């Protein structure tokens, strides 16, 4: 009986571990889909290519991105 209980506990732990991993992955997908991960990608790239200068703050990054999007509107088919 105790052995069966231990097996069940191990199964539940593994199930929770899988669920947490799947939820974390879903969160990453959501951040990528909404564009929320753009700043994180920018910081990673900036550190790789320009390690000697500090990256923009999140506020500066989002402001520059919004300005760029306003000036580079891509509408229509051409």
mmCIF file of the N, C-alpha and C atoms, coordinates in Angstrom:
data_MODEL
# 
_entry.id   MODEL 
# 
loop_
_atom_site.group_PDB 
_atom_site.id 
_atom_site.type_symbol 
_atom_site.label_atom_id 
_atom_site.label_alt_id 
_atom_site.label_comp_id 
_atom_site.label_asym_id 
_atom_site.label_entity_id 
_atom_site.label_seq_id 
_atom_site.pdbx_PDB_ins_code 
_atom_site.Cartn_x 
_atom_site.Cartn_y 
_atom_site.Cartn_z 
_atom_site.occupancy 
_atom_site.B_iso_or_equiv 
_atom_site.pdbx_formal_charge 
_atom_site.auth_seq_id 
_atom_site.auth_comp_id 
_atom_site.auth_asym_id 
_atom_site.auth_atom_id 
_atom_site.pdbx_PDB_model_num 
ATOM 1   N N  . UNK A 1 1  ? 0.822  -1.199 0.000   1.00 0.00 ? 1  UNK A N  1 
ATOM 2   C CA . UNK A 1 1  ? 0.000  0.000  0.000   1.00 0.00 ? 1  UNK A CA 1 
ATOM 3   C C  . UNK A 1 1  ? 0.867  1.265  0.000   1.00 0.00 ? 1  UNK A C  1 
ATOM 4   N N  . UNK A 1 2  ? 1.912  1.256  0.823   1.00 0.00 ? 2  UNK A N  1 
ATOM 5   C CA . UNK A 1 2  ? 2.797  2.419  0.887   1.00 0.00 ? 2  UNK A CA 1 
ATOM 6   C C  . UNK A 1 2  ? 3.527  2.604  -0.440  1.00 0.00 ? 2  UNK A C  1 
ATOM 7   N N  . UNK A 1 3  ? 3.841  1.488  -1.082  1.00 0.00 ? 3  UNK A N  1 
ATOM 8   C CA . UNK A 1 3  ? 4.528  1.553  -2.368  1.00 0.00 ? 3  UNK A CA 1 
ATOM 9   C C  . UNK A 1 3  ? 3.633  2.207  -3.423  1.00 0.00 ? 3  UNK A C  1 
ATOM 10  N N  . UNK A 1 4  ? 2.367  1.882  -3.389  1.00 0.00 ? 4  UNK A N  1 
ATOM 11  C CA . UNK A 1 4  ? 1.411  2.459  -4.330  1.00 0.00 ? 4  UNK A CA 1 
ATOM 12  C C  . UNK A 1 4  ? 1.270  3.964  -4.085  1.00 0.00 ? 4  UNK A C  1 
ATOM 13  N N  . UNK A 1 5  ? 1.274  4.360  -2.828  1.00 0.00 ? 5  UNK A N  1 
ATOM 14  C CA . UNK A 1 5  ? 1.180  5.774  -2.472  1.00 0.00 ? 5  UNK A CA 1 
ATOM 15  C C  . UNK A 1 5  ? 2.410  6.539  -2.962  1.00 0.00 ? 5  UNK A C  1 
ATOM 16  N N  . UNK A 1 6  ? 3.578  5.925  -2.828  1.00 0.00 ? 6  UNK A N  1 
ATOM 17  C CA . UNK A 1 6  ? 4.820  6.558  -3.288  1.00 0.00 ? 6  UNK A CA 1 
ATOM 18  C C  . UNK A 1 6  ? 4.811  6.693  -4.812  1.00 0.00 ? 6  UNK A C  1 
ATOM 19  N N  . UNK A 1 7  ? 4.315  5.669  -5.508  1.00 0.00 ? 7  UNK A N  1 
ATOM 20  C CA . UNK A 1 7  ? 4.224  5.738  -6.967  1.00 0.00 ? 7  UNK A CA 1 
ATOM 21  C C  . UNK A 1 7  ? 3.296  6.874  -7.395  1.00 0.00 ? 7  UNK A C  1 
ATOM 22  N N  . UNK A 1 8  ? 2.185  6.993  -6.682  1.00 0.00 ? 8  UNK A N  1 
ATOM 23  C CA . UNK A 1 8  ? 1.223  8.047  -7.001  1.00 0.00 ? 8  UNK A CA 1 
ATOM 24  C C  . UNK A 1 8  ? 1.829  9.427  -6.750  1.00 0.00 ? 8  UNK A C  1 
ATOM 25  N N  . UNK A 1 9  ? 2.557  9.570  -5.651  1.00 0.00 ? 9  UNK A N  1 
ATOM 26  C CA . UNK A 1 9  ? 3.193  10.853 -5.339  1.00 0.00 ? 9  UNK A CA 1 
ATOM 27  C C  . UNK A 1 9  ? 4.224  11.209 -6.410  1.00 0.00 ? 9  UNK A C  1 
ATOM 28  N N  . UNK A 1 10 ? 4.991  10.227 -6.847  1.00 0.00 ? 10 UNK A N  1 
ATOM 29  C CA . UNK A 1 10 ? 5.977  10.474 -7.902  1.00 0.00 ? 10 UNK A CA 1 
ATOM 30  C C  . UNK A 1 10 ? 5.311  10.871 -9.201  1.00 0.00 ? 10 UNK A C  1 
ATOM 31  N N  . UNK A 1 11 ? 4.194  10.220 -9.506  1.00 0.00 ? 11 UNK A N  1 
ATOM 32  C CA . UNK A 1 11 ? 3.455  10.543 -10.722 1.00 0.00 ? 11 UNK A CA 1 
ATOM 33  C C  . UNK A 1 11 ? 2.923  11.971 -10.660 1.00 0.00 ? 11 UNK A C  1 
ATOM 34  N N  . UNK A 1 12 ? 2.366  12.351 -9.501  1.00 0.00 ? 12 UNK A N  1 
ATOM 35  C CA . UNK A 1 12 ? 1.821  13.698 -9.357  1.00 0.00 ? 12 UNK A CA 1 
ATOM 36  C C  . UNK A 1 12 ? 2.918  14.761 -9.464  1.00 0.00 ? 12 UNK A C  1 
ATOM 37  N N  . UNK A 1 13 ? 4.075  14.489 -8.864  1.00 0.00 ? 13 UNK A N  1 
ATOM 38  C CA . UNK A 1 13 ? 5.191  15.436 -8.969  1.00 0.00 ? 13 UNK A CA 1 
ATOM 39  C C  . UNK A 1 13 ? 5.608  15.618 -10.424 1.00 0.00 ? 13 UNK A C  1 
ATOM 40  N N  . UNK A 1 14 ? 5.704  14.518 -11.140 1.00 0.00 ? 14 UNK A N  1 
ATOM 41  C CA . UNK A 1 14 ? 6.095  14.578 -12.552 1.00 0.00 ? 14 UNK A CA 1 
ATOM 42  C C  . UNK A 1 14 ? 5.037  15.327 -13.368 1.00 0.00 ? 14 UNK A C  1 
ATOM 43  N N  . UNK A 1 15 ? 3.770  15.092 -13.058 1.00 0.00 ? 15 UNK A N  1 
ATOM 44  C CA . UNK A 1 15 ? 2.688  15.764 -13.778 1.00 0.00 ? 15 UNK A CA 1 
ATOM 45  C C  . UNK A 1 15 ? 2.742  17.272 -13.535 1.00 0.00 ? 15 UNK A C  1 
ATOM 46  N N  . UNK A 1 16 ? 2.960  17.681 -12.288 1.00 0.00 ? 16 UNK A N  1 
ATOM 47  C CA . UNK A 1 16 ? 3.067  19.111 -11.975 1.00 0.00 ? 16 UNK A CA 1 
ATOM 48  C C  . UNK A 1 16 ? 4.275  19.730 -12.668 1.00 0.00 ? 16 UNK A C  1 
ATOM 49  N N  . UNK A 1 17 ? 5.379  18.997 -12.702 1.00 0.00 ? 17 UNK A N  1 
ATOM 50  C CA . UNK A 1 17 ? 6.593  19.490 -13.361 1.00 0.00 ? 17 UNK A CA 1 
ATOM 51  C C  . UNK A 1 17 ? 6.327  19.721 -14.854 1.00 0.00 ? 17 UNK A C  1 
ATOM 52  N N  . UNK A 1 18 ? 5.644  18.757 -15.489 1.00 0.00 ? 18 UNK A N  1 
ATOM 53  C CA . UNK A 1 18 ? 5.312  18.905 -16.911 1.00 0.00 ? 18 UNK A CA 1 
ATOM 54  C C  . UNK A 1 18 ? 4.361  20.081 -17.138 1.00 0.00 ? 18 UNK A C  1 
ATOM 55  N N  . UNK A 1 19 ? 3.373  20.216 -16.250 1.00 0.00 ? 19 UNK A N  1 
ATOM 56  C CA . UNK A 1 19 ? 2.414  21.311 -16.381 1.00 0.00 ? 19 UNK A CA 1 
ATOM 57  C C  . UNK A 1 19 ? 3.113  22.665 -16.248 1.00 0.00 ? 19 UNK A C  1 
ATOM 58  N N  . UNK A 1 20 ? 3.997  22.786 -15.264 1.00 0.00 ? 20 UNK A N  1 
ATOM 59  C CA . UNK A 1 20 ? 4.736  24.043 -15.091 1.00 0.00 ? 20 UNK A CA 1 
ATOM 60  C C  . UNK A 1 20 ? 5.586  24.352 -16.321 1.00 0.00 ? 20 UNK A C  1 
ATOM 61  N N  . UNK A 1 21 ? 6.233  23.345 -16.874 1.00 0.00 ? 21 UNK A N  1 
ATOM 62  C CA . UNK A 1 21 ? 7.059  23.547 -18.067 1.00 0.00 ? 21 UNK A CA 1 
ATOM 63  C C  . UNK A 1 21 ? 6.195  23.989 -19.250 1.00 0.00 ? 21 UNK A C  1 
ATOM 64  N N  . UNK A 1 22 ? 5.033  23.372 -19.401 1.00 0.00 ? 22 UNK A N  1 
ATOM 65  C CA . UNK A 1 22 ? 4.143  23.733 -20.502 1.00 0.00 ? 22 UNK A CA 1 
ATOM 66  C C  . UNK A 1 22 ? 3.595  25.148 -20.332 1.00 0.00 ? 22 UNK A C  1 
ATOM 67  N N  . UNK A 1 23 ? 3.267  25.523 -19.095 1.00 0.00 ? 23 UNK A N  1 
ATOM 68  C CA . UNK A 1 23 ? 2.780  26.879 -18.851 1.00 0.00 ? 23 UNK A CA 1 
ATOM 69  C C  . UNK A 1 23 ? 3.877  27.911 -19.095 1.00 0.00 ? 23 UNK A C  1 
ATOM 70  N N  . UNK A 1 24 ? 5.099  27.585 -18.704 1.00 0.00 ? 24 UNK A N  1 
ATOM 71  C CA . UNK A 1 24 ? 6.222  28.499 -18.954 1.00 0.00 ? 24 UNK A CA 1 
ATOM 72  C C  . UNK A 1 24 ? 6.420  28.680 -20.456 1.00 0.00 ? 24 UNK A C  1 
ATOM 73  N N  . UNK A 1 25 ? 6.333  27.594 -21.201 1.00 0.00 ? 25 UNK A N  1 
ATOM 74  C CA . UNK A 1 25 ? 6.476  27.666 -22.658 1.00 0.00 ? 25 UNK A CA 1 
ATOM 75  C C  . UNK A 1 25 ? 5.340  28.493 -23.269 1.00 0.00 ? 25 UNK A C  1 
ATOM 76  N N  . UNK A 1 26 ? 4.120  28.287 -22.780 1.00 0.00 ? 26 UNK A N  1 
ATOM 77  C CA . UNK A 1 26 ? 2.978  29.059 -23.276 1.00 0.00 ? 26 UNK A CA 1 
ATOM 78  C C  . UNK A 1 26 ? 3.184  30.545 -22.983 1.00 0.00 ? 26 UNK A C  1 
ATOM 79  N N  . UNK A 1 27 ? 3.745  30.856 -21.825 1.00 0.00 ? 27 UNK A N  1 
ATOM 80  C CA . UNK A 1 27 ? 4.039  32.248 -21.485 1.00 0.00 ? 27 UNK A CA 1 
ATOM 81  C C  . UNK A 1 27 ? 5.063  32.852 -22.428 1.00 0.00 ? 27 UNK A C  1 
ATOM 82  N N  . UNK A 1 28 ? 6.081  32.079 -22.781 1.00 0.00 ? 28 UNK A N  1 
ATOM 83  C CA . UNK A 1 28 ? 7.092  32.558 -23.732 1.00 0.00 ? 28 UNK A CA 1 
ATOM 84  C C  . UNK A 1 28 ? 6.466  32.811 -25.103 1.00 0.00 ? 28 UNK A C  1 
ATOM 85  N N  . UNK A 1 29 ? 5.611  31.894 -25.531 1.00 0.00 ? 29 UNK A N  1 
ATOM 86  C CA . UNK A 1 29 ? 4.935  32.079 -26.819 1.00 0.00 ? 29 UNK A CA 1 
ATOM 87  C C  . UNK A 1 29 ? 4.068  33.332 -26.806 1.00 0.00 ? 29 UNK A C  1 
ATOM 88  N N  . UNK A 1 30 ? 3.351  33.547 -25.710 1.00 0.00 ? 30 UNK A N  1 
ATOM 89  C CA . UNK A 1 30 ? 2.478  34.707 -25.598 1.00 0.00 ? 30 UNK A CA 1 
ATOM 90  C C  . UNK A 1 30 ? 3.290  35.999 -25.657 1.00 0.00 ? 30 UNK A C  1 
ATOM 91  N N  . UNK A 1 31 ? 4.416  36.033 -24.932 1.00 0.00 ? 31 UNK A N  1 
ATOM 92  C CA . UNK A 1 31 ? 5.277  37.224 -24.944 1.00 0.00 ? 31 UNK A CA 1 
ATOM 93  C C  . UNK A 1 31 ? 5.822  37.486 -26.350 1.00 0.00 ? 31 UNK A C  1 
ATOM 94  N N  . UNK A 1 32 ? 6.183  36.434 -27.061 1.00 0.00 ? 32 UNK A N  1 
ATOM 95  C CA . UNK A 1 32 ? 6.683  36.596 -28.429 1.00 0.00 ? 32 UNK A CA 1 
ATOM 96  C C  . UNK A 1 32 ? 5.566  37.076 -29.355 1.00 0.00 ? 32 UNK A C  1 
ATOM 97  N N  . UNK A 1 33 ? 4.370  36.525 -29.184 1.00 0.00 ? 33 UNK A N  1 
ATOM 98  C CA . UNK A 1 33 ? 3.231  36.883 -30.024 1.00 0.00 ? 33 UNK A CA 1 
ATOM 99  C C  . UNK A 1 33 ? 2.826  38.339 -29.826 1.00 0.00 ? 33 UNK A C  1 
ATOM 100 N N  . UNK A 1 34 ? 2.842  38.815 -28.587 1.00 0.00 ? 34 UNK A N  1 
ATOM 101 C CA . UNK A 1 34 ? 2.418  40.184 -28.297 1.00 0.00 ? 34 UNK A CA 1 
ATOM 102 C C  . UNK A 1 34 ? 3.530  41.201 -28.496 1.00 0.00 ? 34 UNK A C  1 
ATOM 103 N N  . UNK A 1 35 ? 4.760  40.748 -28.721 1.00 0.00 ? 35 UNK A N  1 
ATOM 104 C CA . UNK A 1 35 ? 5.874  41.667 -28.910 1.00 0.00 ? 35 UNK A CA 1 
ATOM 105 C C  . UNK A 1 35 ? 6.542  42.073 -27.612 1.00 0.00 ? 35 UNK A C  1 
ATOM 106 N N  . UNK A 1 36 ? 6.070  41.532 -26.516 1.00 0.00 ? 36 UNK A N  1 
ATOM 107 C CA . UNK A 1 36 ? 6.588  41.882 -25.200 1.00 0.00 ? 36 UNK A CA 1 
ATOM 108 C C  . UNK A 1 36 ? 8.045  41.455 -25.018 1.00 0.00 ? 36 UNK A C  1 
ATOM 109 N N  . UNK A 1 37 ? 8.471  40.436 -25.720 1.00 0.00 ? 37 UNK A N  1 
ATOM 110 C CA . UNK A 1 37 ? 9.836  39.921 -25.585 1.00 0.00 ? 37 UNK A CA 1 
ATOM 111 C C  . UNK A 1 37 ? 10.832 40.703 -26.438 1.00 0.00 ? 37 UNK A C  1 
ATOM 112 N N  . UNK A 1 38 ? 10.368 41.690 -27.170 1.00 0.00 ? 38 UNK A N  1 
ATOM 113 C CA . UNK A 1 38 ? 11.254 42.443 -28.066 1.00 0.00 ? 38 UNK A CA 1 
ATOM 114 C C  . UNK A 1 38 ? 12.377 43.130 -27.297 1.00 0.00 ? 38 UNK A C  1 
ATOM 115 N N  . UNK A 1 39 ? 12.065 43.713 -26.152 1.00 0.00 ? 39 UNK A N  1 
ATOM 116 C CA . UNK A 1 39 ? 13.103 44.405 -25.381 1.00 0.00 ? 39 UNK A CA 1 
ATOM 117 C C  . UNK A 1 39 ? 14.147 43.415 -24.879 1.00 0.00 ? 39 UNK A C  1 
ATOM 118 N N  . UNK A 1 40 ? 13.709 42.250 -24.417 1.00 0.00 ? 40 UNK A N  1 
ATOM 119 C CA . UNK A 1 40 ? 14.654 41.232 -23.946 1.00 0.00 ? 40 UNK A CA 1 
ATOM 120 C C  . UNK A 1 40 ? 15.586 40.798 -25.075 1.00 0.00 ? 40 UNK A C  1 
ATOM 121 N N  . UNK A 1 41 ? 15.035 40.598 -26.267 1.00 0.00 ? 41 UNK A N  1 
ATOM 122 C CA . UNK A 1 41 ? 15.864 40.230 -27.420 1.00 0.00 ? 41 UNK A CA 1 
ATOM 123 C C  . UNK A 1 41 ? 16.842 41.345 -27.768 1.00 0.00 ? 41 UNK A C  1 
ATOM 124 N N  . UNK A 1 42 ? 16.362 42.596 -27.681 1.00 0.00 ? 42 UNK A N  1 
ATOM 125 C CA . UNK A 1 42 ? 17.230 43.741 -27.959 1.00 0.00 ? 42 UNK A CA 1 
ATOM 126 C C  . UNK A 1 42 ? 18.408 43.769 -26.984 1.00 0.00 ? 42 UNK A C  1 
ATOM 127 N N  . UNK A 1 43 ? 18.134 43.593 -25.702 1.00 0.00 ? 43 UNK A N  1 
ATOM 128 C CA . UNK A 1 43 ? 19.198 43.644 -24.691 1.00 0.00 ? 43 UNK A CA 1 
ATOM 129 C C  . UNK A 1 43 ? 20.207 42.523 -24.928 1.00 0.00 ? 43 UNK A C  1 
ATOM 130 N N  . UNK A 1 44 ? 19.740 41.314 -25.214 1.00 0.00 ? 44 UNK A N  1 
ATOM 131 C CA . UNK A 1 44 ? 20.650 40.195 -25.486 1.00 0.00 ? 44 UNK A CA 1 
ATOM 132 C C  . UNK A 1 44 ? 21.541 40.499 -26.693 1.00 0.00 ? 44 UNK A C  1 
ATOM 133 N N  . UNK A 1 45 ? 20.947 40.994 -27.759 1.00 0.00 ? 45 UNK A N  1 
ATOM 134 C CA . UNK A 1 45 ? 21.720 41.303 -28.964 1.00 0.00 ? 45 UNK A CA 1 
ATOM 135 C C  . UNK A 1 45 ? 22.700 42.442 -28.698 1.00 0.00 ? 45 UNK A C  1 
ATOM 136 N N  . UNK A 1 46 ? 22.244 43.457 -27.987 1.00 0.00 ? 46 UNK A N  1 
ATOM 137 C CA . UNK A 1 46 ? 23.095 44.607 -27.688 1.00 0.00 ? 46 UNK A CA 1 
ATOM 138 C C  . UNK A 1 46 ? 24.305 44.178 -26.861 1.00 0.00 ? 46 UNK A C  1 
ATOM 139 N N  . UNK A 1 47 ? 24.100 43.313 -25.891 1.00 0.00 ? 47 UNK A N  1 
ATOM 140 C CA . UNK A 1 47 ? 25.217 42.843 -25.065 1.00 0.00 ? 47 UNK A CA 1 
ATOM 141 C C  . UNK A 1 47 ? 26.219 42.033 -25.881 1.00 0.00 ? 47 UNK A C  1 
ATOM 142 N N  . UNK A 1 48 ? 25.723 41.291 -26.867 1.00 0.00 ? 48 UNK A N  1 
ATOM 143 C CA . UNK A 1 48 ? 26.622 40.509 -27.720 1.00 0.00 ? 48 UNK A CA 1 
ATOM 144 C C  . UNK A 1 48 ? 27.448 41.395 -28.643 1.00 0.00 ? 48 UNK A C  1 
ATOM 145 N N  . UNK A 1 49 ? 26.803 42.387 -29.256 1.00 0.00 ? 49 UNK A N  1 
ATOM 146 C CA . UNK A 1 49 ? 27.457 43.182 -30.289 1.00 0.00 ? 49 UNK A CA 1 
ATOM 147 C C  . UNK A 1 49 ? 28.088 44.482 -29.784 1.00 0.00 ? 49 UNK A C  1 
ATOM 148 N N  . UNK A 1 50 ? 27.600 44.994 -28.672 1.00 0.00 ? 50 UNK A N  1 
ATOM 149 C CA . UNK A 1 50 ? 28.111 46.261 -28.129 1.00 0.00 ? 50 UNK A CA 1 
ATOM 150 C C  . UNK A 1 50 ? 28.313 46.144 -26.616 1.00 0.00 ? 50 UNK A C  1 
ATOM 151 N N  . UNK A 1 51 ? 29.185 45.264 -26.161 1.00 0.00 ? 51 UNK A N  1 
ATOM 152 C CA . UNK A 1 51 ? 29.335 45.047 -24.715 1.00 0.00 ? 51 UNK A CA 1 
ATOM 153 C C  . UNK A 1 51 ? 29.894 46.257 -23.966 1.00 0.00 ? 51 UNK A C  1 
ATOM 154 N N  . UNK A 1 52 ? 30.521 47.187 -24.689 1.00 0.00 ? 52 UNK A N  1 
ATOM 155 C CA . UNK A 1 52 ? 31.146 48.323 -24.025 1.00 0.00 ? 52 UNK A CA 1 
ATOM 156 C C  . UNK A 1 52 ? 30.194 49.493 -23.771 1.00 0.00 ? 52 UNK A C  1 
ATOM 157 N N  . UNK A 1 53 ? 29.008 49.531 -24.392 1.00 0.00 ? 53 UNK A N  1 
ATOM 158 C CA . UNK A 1 53 ? 28.077 50.628 -24.112 1.00 0.00 ? 53 UNK A CA 1 
ATOM 159 C C  . UNK A 1 53 ? 26.762 50.088 -23.556 1.00 0.00 ? 53 UNK A C  1 
ATOM 160 N N  . UNK A 1 54 ? 26.163 50.862 -22.659 1.00 0.00 ? 54 UNK A N  1 
ATOM 161 C CA . UNK A 1 54 ? 24.924 50.398 -22.022 1.00 0.00 ? 54 UNK A CA 1 
ATOM 162 C C  . UNK A 1 54 ? 23.748 50.403 -23.005 1.00 0.00 ? 54 UNK A C  1 
ATOM 163 N N  . UNK A 1 55 ? 22.835 49.456 -22.862 1.00 0.00 ? 55 UNK A N  1 
ATOM 164 C CA . UNK A 1 55 ? 21.656 49.430 -23.742 1.00 0.00 ? 55 UNK A CA 1 
ATOM 165 C C  . UNK A 1 55 ? 20.661 50.519 -23.343 1.00 0.00 ? 55 UNK A C  1 
ATOM 166 N N  . UNK A 1 56 ? 19.718 50.779 -24.212 1.00 0.00 ? 56 UNK A N  1 
ATOM 167 C CA . UNK A 1 56 ? 18.642 51.712 -23.895 1.00 0.00 ? 56 UNK A CA 1 
ATOM 168 C C  . UNK A 1 56 ? 17.826 51.160 -22.733 1.00 0.00 ? 56 UNK A C  1 
ATOM 169 N N  . UNK A 1 57 ? 17.192 52.045 -21.992 1.00 0.00 ? 57 UNK A N  1 
ATOM 170 C CA . UNK A 1 57 ? 16.261 51.573 -20.971 1.00 0.00 ? 57 UNK A CA 1 
ATOM 171 C C  . UNK A 1 57 ? 15.022 51.048 -21.690 1.00 0.00 ? 57 UNK A C  1 
ATOM 172 N N  . UNK A 1 58 ? 14.198 50.327 -20.972 1.00 0.00 ? 58 UNK A N  1 
ATOM 173 C CA . UNK A 1 58 ? 12.977 49.790 -21.583 1.00 0.00 ? 58 UNK A CA 1 
ATOM 174 C C  . UNK A 1 58 ? 12.107 50.928 -22.114 1.00 0.00 ? 58 UNK A C  1 
ATOM 175 N N  . UNK A 1 59 ? 12.009 52.001 -21.337 1.00 0.00 ? 59 UNK A N  1 
ATOM 176 C CA . UNK A 1 59 ? 11.185 53.137 -21.761 1.00 0.00 ? 59 UNK A CA 1 
ATOM 177 C C  . UNK A 1 59 ? 11.731 53.752 -23.048 1.00 0.00 ? 59 UNK A C  1 
ATOM 178 N N  . UNK A 1 60 ? 13.043 53.954 -23.132 1.00 0.00 ? 60 UNK A N  1 
ATOM 179 C CA . UNK A 1 60 ? 13.661 54.510 -24.341 1.00 0.00 ? 60 UNK A CA 1 
ATOM 180 C C  . UNK A 1 60 ? 13.465 53.579 -25.537 1.00 0.00 ? 60 UNK A C  1 
ATOM 181 N N  . UNK A 1 61 ? 13.634 52.278 -25.290 1.00 0.00 ? 61 UNK A N  1 
ATOM 182 C CA . UNK A 1 61 ? 13.471 51.301 -26.364 1.00 0.00 ? 61 UNK A CA 1 
ATOM 183 C C  . UNK A 1 61 ? 12.066 51.362 -26.947 1.00 0.00 ? 61 UNK A C  1 
ATOM 184 N N  . UNK A 1 62 ? 11.044 51.322 -26.070 1.00 0.00 ? 62 UNK A N  1 
ATOM 185 C CA . UNK A 1 62 ? 9.668  51.313 -26.558 1.00 0.00 ? 62 UNK A CA 1 
ATOM 186 C C  . UNK A 1 62 ? 9.316  52.627 -27.246 1.00 0.00 ? 62 UNK A C  1 
ATOM 187 N N  . UNK A 1 63 ? 9.873  53.749 -26.758 1.00 0.00 ? 63 UNK A N  1 
ATOM 188 C CA . UNK A 1 63 ? 9.621  55.040 -27.397 1.00 0.00 ? 63 UNK A CA 1 
ATOM 189 C C  . UNK A 1 63 ? 10.221 55.049 -28.807 1.00 0.00 ? 63 UNK A C  1 
ATOM 190 N N  . UNK A 1 64 ? 11.466 54.597 -28.931 1.00 0.00 ? 64 UNK A N  1 
ATOM 191 C CA . UNK A 1 64 ? 12.105 54.552 -30.255 1.00 0.00 ? 64 UNK A CA 1 
ATOM 192 C C  . UNK A 1 64 ? 11.369 53.614 -31.204 1.00 0.00 ? 64 UNK A C  1 
ATOM 193 N N  . UNK A 1 65 ? 10.927 52.499 -30.667 1.00 0.00 ? 65 UNK A N  1 
ATOM 194 C CA . UNK A 1 65 ? 10.210 51.538 -31.513 1.00 0.00 ? 65 UNK A CA 1 
ATOM 195 C C  . UNK A 1 65 ? 8.892  52.132 -32.008 1.00 0.00 ? 65 UNK A C  1 
ATOM 196 N N  . UNK A 1 66 ? 8.172  52.828 -31.124 1.00 0.00 ? 66 UNK A N  1 
ATOM 197 C CA . UNK A 1 66 ? 6.908  53.450 -31.520 1.00 0.00 ? 66 UNK A CA 1 
ATOM 198 C C  . UNK A 1 66 ? 7.144  54.526 -32.574 1.00 0.00 ? 66 UNK A C  1 
ATOM 199 N N  . UNK A 1 67 ? 8.190  55.338 -32.385 1.00 0.00 ? 67 UNK A N  1 
ATOM 200 C CA . UNK A 1 67 ? 8.509  56.377 -33.370 1.00 0.00 ? 67 UNK A CA 1 
ATOM 201 C C  . UNK A 1 67 ? 8.871  55.752 -34.718 1.00 0.00 ? 67 UNK A C  1 
ATOM 202 N N  . UNK A 1 68 ? 9.660  54.693 -34.697 1.00 0.00 ? 68 UNK A N  1 
ATOM 203 C CA . UNK A 1 68 ? 10.044 54.030 -35.945 1.00 0.00 ? 68 UNK A CA 1 
ATOM 204 C C  . UNK A 1 68 ? 8.803  53.498 -36.658 1.00 0.00 ? 68 UNK A C  1 
ATOM 205 N N  . UNK A 1 69 ? 7.899  52.873 -35.900 1.00 0.00 ? 69 UNK A N  1 
ATOM 206 C CA . UNK A 1 69 ? 6.673  52.327 -36.499 1.00 0.00 ? 69 UNK A CA 1 
ATOM 207 C C  . UNK A 1 69 ? 5.793  53.428 -37.085 1.00 0.00 ? 69 UNK A C  1 
ATOM 208 N N  . UNK A 1 70 ? 5.771  54.601 -36.431 1.00 0.00 ? 70 UNK A N  1 
ATOM 209 C CA . UNK A 1 70 ? 4.967  55.711 -36.945 1.00 0.00 ? 70 UNK A CA 1 
ATOM 210 C C  . UNK A 1 70 ? 5.526  56.240 -38.263 1.00 0.00 ? 70 UNK A C  1 
ATOM 211 N N  . UNK A 1 71 ? 6.843  56.277 -38.382 1.00 0.00 ? 71 UNK A N  1 
ATOM 212 C CA . UNK A 1 71 ? 7.472  56.836 -39.579 1.00 0.00 ? 71 UNK A CA 1 
ATOM 213 C C  . UNK A 1 71 ? 7.641  55.815 -40.702 1.00 0.00 ? 71 UNK A C  1 
ATOM 214 N N  . UNK A 1 72 ? 7.512  54.560 -40.406 1.00 0.00 ? 72 UNK A N  1 
ATOM 215 C CA . UNK A 1 72 ? 7.699  53.505 -41.407 1.00 0.00 ? 72 UNK A CA 1 
ATOM 216 C C  . UNK A 1 72 ? 6.441  52.653 -41.535 1.00 0.00 ? 72 UNK A C  1 
ATOM 217 N N  . UNK A 1 73 ? 5.368  53.313 -41.854 1.00 0.00 ? 73 UNK A N  1 
ATOM 218 C CA . UNK A 1 73 ? 4.087  52.625 -41.990 1.00 0.00 ? 73 UNK A CA 1 
ATOM 219 C C  . UNK A 1 73 ? 4.129  51.752 -43.238 1.00 0.00 ? 73 UNK A C  1 
ATOM 220 N N  . UNK A 1 74 ? 3.739  50.517 -43.081 1.00 0.00 ? 74 UNK A N  1 
ATOM 221 C CA . UNK A 1 74 ? 3.712  49.593 -44.211 1.00 0.00 ? 74 UNK A CA 1 
ATOM 222 C C  . UNK A 1 74 ? 2.270  49.151 -44.421 1.00 0.00 ? 74 UNK A C  1 
ATOM 223 N N  . UNK A 1 75 ? 1.603  49.841 -45.309 1.00 0.00 ? 75 UNK A N  1 
ATOM 224 C CA . UNK A 1 75 ? 0.213  49.495 -45.579 1.00 0.00 ? 75 UNK A CA 1 
ATOM 225 C C  . UNK A 1 75 ? 0.053  49.149 -47.049 1.00 0.00 ? 75 UNK A C  1 
ATOM 226 N N  . UNK A 1 76 ? -0.981 48.481 -47.349 1.00 0.00 ? 76 UNK A N  1 
ATOM 227 C CA . UNK A 1 76 ? -1.241 48.104 -48.731 1.00 0.00 ? 76 UNK A CA 1 
ATOM 228 C C  . UNK A 1 76 ? -0.435 46.886 -49.141 1.00 0.00 ? 76 UNK A C  1 
ATOM 229 N N  . UNK A 1 77 ? -0.516 46.578 -50.385 1.00 0.00 ? 77 UNK A N  1 
ATOM 230 C CA . UNK A 1 77 ? 0.139  45.370 -50.872 1.00 0.00 ? 77 UNK A CA 1 
ATOM 231 C C  . UNK A 1 77 ? 1.533  45.632 -51.430 1.00 0.00 ? 77 UNK A C  1 
ATOM 232 N N  . UNK A 1 78 ? 1.895  46.878 -51.669 1.00 0.00 ? 78 UNK A N  1 
ATOM 233 C CA . UNK A 1 78 ? 3.161  47.164 -52.359 1.00 0.00 ? 78 UNK A CA 1 
ATOM 234 C C  . UNK A 1 78 ? 4.110  47.971 -51.506 1.00 0.00 ? 78 UNK A C  1 
# 
